[in-house]
Amino acid sequence: MIIDGKKLSLEILEKIKAEVEALSFTPIFCDVLIGDDPASVQYVGMKARKAEKVSIHFHPANFPSNITTEELIEEIKKLNKIENMCGIIVQLPLPLHLDKQMVLDTIDPRLDVDCLGTITSQRFYSGKSEIGFPTALACMQLLNSLNLNLSDKKIVVLGQGMLVGKPVTALLKFQGLNPDIITNQTPNKTELIKDADIIISGMGQGKYIRGDMIKSGAILIDAGTSEYGSGIVGDVDLESVKDIAGFVSPVPGGVGPVTVAMLLNNVLKIATSPTCG
């Protein structure tokens, strides 16, 4: 059965909108855009529309691709000081001449809703943060929407990337679960995948997981994206697994829409904290 990420996203956004409209002020969210890469421009525009739909004001911050690291840092410092600002992210990837981590670390940790700054990331992994990595949170929302008892499930996480694998593993461990981690160096990956009740994948290897690799009834949360032919596909070969898997999140339409919802939920959490408003 397909897990409908679009439907789940709408449910989350409706709850966010109700809570935002109950606030005494209008929270502001900013996605910093450098240059005019079509994919980045489209993605920022989509997040802007979603934010406005839930009554979060979107603050545009677009800068030319030849901006220097020092200039961009000064611009972000200005954004940090805007009244009622409750979330700032930087649209990635950045032009190669910019120091990405230095730029990300300039975002006030109280406003770092992508969790990519050093301080915010450390808080997350220490279990002391109210917010988290949006894509990892989206994976857990999709999994939790199935209302399963995870304690008796064999869970594997494919990949240990910064946005999905590593933070998803942490979220599972925060719940007292002990997932198996699969990387390129894992010697018995085939056996682990075949034996898994739940597979969460963020490798970015198009159609890597096929029907003959999984057990009947396995649950697949696919957070991978990669170009394949003329389109974007996930790590799971959807056609191959659809009659074998118990549940599978599609790409597109699965983790992606929920990620945006969880990003805006992070903004809401900051808006309802003592540090904002």
Protein Blocks (a to p, Z undefined) as FASTA:
>chain_A
ZZdfklmmmmmmmmmmmmmmmpcbdcddddddehjbfklmmmmmmmmmmmmmnopacddd
dddfkbcfklmmmmmmmmmmpghiabdcddddddfkbcfklmmmmpcfklmmnopafklm
mmmmnopafbdcfklmmmmmmmmmnopafklpccddedjdfklmmmmmmmmmmnopacdd
ddfklmklmmmmmmpmbdcdfehpghkbcfklpcehiacddfbdcdehjbccdfbdfklm
mmmmmbdcddehilmmmmmmmmmmmmmmmmmpmkgZZ
